[in-house]
């Protein structure tokens, strides 16, 4: 199993390095809530792990994090997007007031029907997601400071009897908007017991899905 990302393996990586291998995160053995709350994608314990271990802060304090949750793309979606700020008591976010980590939870129901690529044109997008997913990633880039991180949390869903995976198209859209792909983290809904996994998926997960995917990007800036 790969080690948890650290400052050496993420924030300080040179721009020419290769992405890190896939990492698997399990909840602590005594964690009572392995799955996320209803409507969410990432469990609370995984958000804590992002803030305390992913960036690898020298003082070991939790990093500030801003989370948005896109659960649908119907008209009026902007008014329904939950936004949560996780602040730090040890320091400021940064000189610009921007949080170093932006976490975007993309509920599977908010993603388009499976196709070769995610739609790139507003006219092709369902509901009211302005400018499509490329537009979303461009706006996310502007929200982050230099050396900031964008984390996407989503999971597979079942369509016509088969599981679909949106990661490839999401990564392509993020790269087009100026993000560098860093790592794929599998966040398990369940606990390992001996040599087997006891799943604890949320009630809104598709049958057979016992994990979510957390994709880490860094914001590319140009002088």
C-alpha positions in Angstrom: 0.0 0.0 0.0 1.3 3.5 -0.9 2.2 5.9 1.9 0.1 9.0 2.6 1.2 12.0 0.6 3.6 14.4 2.4 5.1 17.8 1.8 8.0 16.1 0.1 5.8 14.1 -2.2 3.2 16.8 -3.1 3.8 20.4 -2.4 7.5 20.3 -3.1 7.5 18.1 -6.2 9.2 19.6 -9.2 7.0 20.4 -12.2 8.7 17.8 -14.4 8.1 14.9 -12.0 5.7 12.0 -12.7 2.4 11.7 -10.8 2.5 9.8 -7.5 1.1 6.2 -7.4 -2.5 5.6 -6.3 -2.9 5.6 -2.6 -5.6 3.9 -0.6 -7.0 5.5 2.6 -8.9 3.5 5.2 -10.6 4.9 8.2 -9.2 4.2 11.6 -10.3 0.9 13.1 -12.3 2.8 15.8 -13.9 5.2 13.3 -17.6 4.8 13.7 -18.6 6.7 10.5 -16.7 5.1 7.6 -19.1 6.5 5.1 -20.0 10.2 4.3 -23.2 11.8 5.6 -26.2 11.6 3.2 -25.7 13.6 0.0 -21.9 13.9 0.5 -19.1 12.1 -1.2 -16.1 12.3 1.1 -16.3 11.1 4.7 -15.5 13.5 7.5 -12.5 11.4 8.6 -11.0 11.8 5.1 -11.4 15.6 5.1 -9.5 15.6 8.5 -6.8 13.5 6.9 -6.5 16.0 3.9 -6.1 18.9 6.3 -3.6 17.3 8.6 -1.5 14.9 6.4 -1.9 15.7 2.7 -0.1 19.1 2.7 2.3 18.1 5.4 2.5 21.3 7.4 5.6 21.8 9.6 3.6 22.5 12.7 1.3 19.5 12.1 -1.7 21.8 12.4 -4.7 21.4 10.2 -4.5 23.4 7.0 -7.4 25.8 6.0 -9.7 24.2 3.5 -12.7 25.5 1.5 -15.2 22.8 0.5 -18.0 23.1 -2.1 -20.5 20.4 -2.8 -22.1 20.1 -6.3 -25.0 17.8 -5.9 -27.1 18.7 -9.0 -27.0 21.0 -12.0 -30.6 22.0 -12.3 -31.6 25.6 -12.6 -30.8 27.6 -9.5 -28.0 25.3 -8.5 -25.7 28.2 -7.3 -28.1 28.9 -4.5 -28.1 25.2 -3.4 -24.3 24.6 -3.4 -23.3 24.0 0.2 -20.0 25.8 1.0 -18.0 25.0 4.2 -14.9 26.8 5.4 -12.5 24.8 7.6 -10.2 27.4 9.1 -6.9 27.1 11.0 -6.4 28.7 14.4 -2.6 28.7 14.0 -2.2 30.9 11.0 -3.9 32.9 8.2 -5.0 31.3 5.0 -2.4 33.2 3.0 -1.5 36.8 2.1 -4.4 37.0 -0.3 -6.9 35.4 2.0 -7.3 32.4 -0.2 -7.4 28.9 1.3 -4.5 26.7 0.2 -6.9 23.8 -0.5 -10.1 23.8 -2.5 -12.1 20.6 -2.1 -14.9 20.1 -4.7 -17.3 17.2 -4.0 -19.0 16.2 -7.2 -21.9 13.9 -6.5 -22.3 11.3 -9.2 -25.8 12.5 -9.9 -24.4 15.9 -10.9 -22.2 14.5 -13.7 -23.5 14.1 -17.2 -24.7 10.8 -18.6 -21.7 8.6 -19.5 -20.0 9.4 -22.8 -16.6 9.5 -24.3 -16.0 13.0 -22.9 -17.6 15.5 -20.6 -19.4 18.2 -22.5 -17.3 21.3 -23.0 -19.9 23.7 -24.3 -22.6 25.4 -22.2 -25.3 24.2 -24.7 -24.3 20.6 -24.1 -24.4 20.8 -20.3 -27.5 19.6 -18.4 -29.1 22.1 -16.1 -27.3 25.4 -15.2 -23.6 24.6 -14.9 -22.3 27.8 -16.6 -19.6 27.2 -19.2 -19.5 23.5 -18.6 -16.8 21.7 -16.6 -13.9 23.5 -18.3 -15.5 26.8 -17.0 -15.8 25.3 -13.5 -12.1 24.4 -13.5 -11.1 27.9 -14.7 -13.0 29.5 -11.9 -11.5 27.1 -9.4 -8.0 28.1 -10.6 -8.7 31.7 -9.9 -9.8 30.9 -6.3 -6.5 29.3 -5.4 -3.3 31.0 -4.3 0.1 30.2 -5.8 1.0 26.5 -4.9 -2.7 25.9 -4.0 -4.3 22.5 -4.3 -7.6 21.5 -5.9 -9.1 18.2 -4.7 -12.0 16.5 -6.6 -14.0 13.9 -4.8 -16.5 11.8 -6.7 -17.4 8.1 -7.2 -18.6 5.7 -9.8 -22.3 5.2 -10.6 -24.2 2.5 -12.3 -25.7 3.2 -15.7 -27.6 0.5 -17.7 -26.2 -2.1 -15.4 -22.6 -1.1 -15.6 -20.4 1.1 -13.5 -19.1 4.3 -15.1 -15.9 6.2 -14.2 -15.8 10.0 -14.8 -12.2 10.4 -13.7 -10.5 10.5 -17.1 -12.7 13.3 -18.5 -12.5 15.3 -15.3 -8.7 15.1 -15.3 -8.6 16.2 -18.9 -10.8 19.2 -18.2 -8.7 20.2 -15.2 -5.5 20.0 -17.1 -6.9 22.2 -19.9 -7.8 24.8 -17.2 -4.2 25.0 -15.9 -4.0 22.3 -13.2 -1.3 19.7 -12.8 -2.5 16.2 -11.9 -0.7 14.9 -8.8 -2.3 11.8 -7.4 -5.3 9.5 -7.3 -6.4 8.6 -3.7 -9.0 5.8 -3.2 -11.0 6.5 0.0 -12.6 3.3 1.3 -16.1 3.1 2.7 -15.5 0.3 5.2 -13.0 -1.3 7.5 -10.5 -4.1 6.8 -11.0 -7.1 9.0 -8.3 -9.7 8.6 -7.9 -10.3 4.9 -11.3 -9.0 3.9 -13.1 -5.7 3.7 -16.3 -5.1 5.5 -18.0 -2.4 3.4 -20.1 0.4 4.9 -21.3 2.4 1.8 -23.7 5.4 2.0 -27.3 4.6 1.1 -27.1 6.7 -2.1 -24.1 4.8 -3.5 -24.6 2.6 -6.5 -24.6 -1.2 -5.8 -21.1 -2.5 -5.6 -19.5 0.9 -4.9 -17.6 0.9 -1.6 -15.2 3.8 -2.2 -14.9 7.2 -3.6 -12.1 8.8 -5.6 -10.1 11.8 -4.5 -8.0 13.4 -7.3 -5.3 15.9 -6.3 -4.1 18.7 -8.5 -1.8 21.7 -8.1 -2.5 25.0 -9.7 0.0 25.8 -12.4 1.1 29.5 -12.4 3.1 31.4 -14.9 5.4 34.3 -14.3 
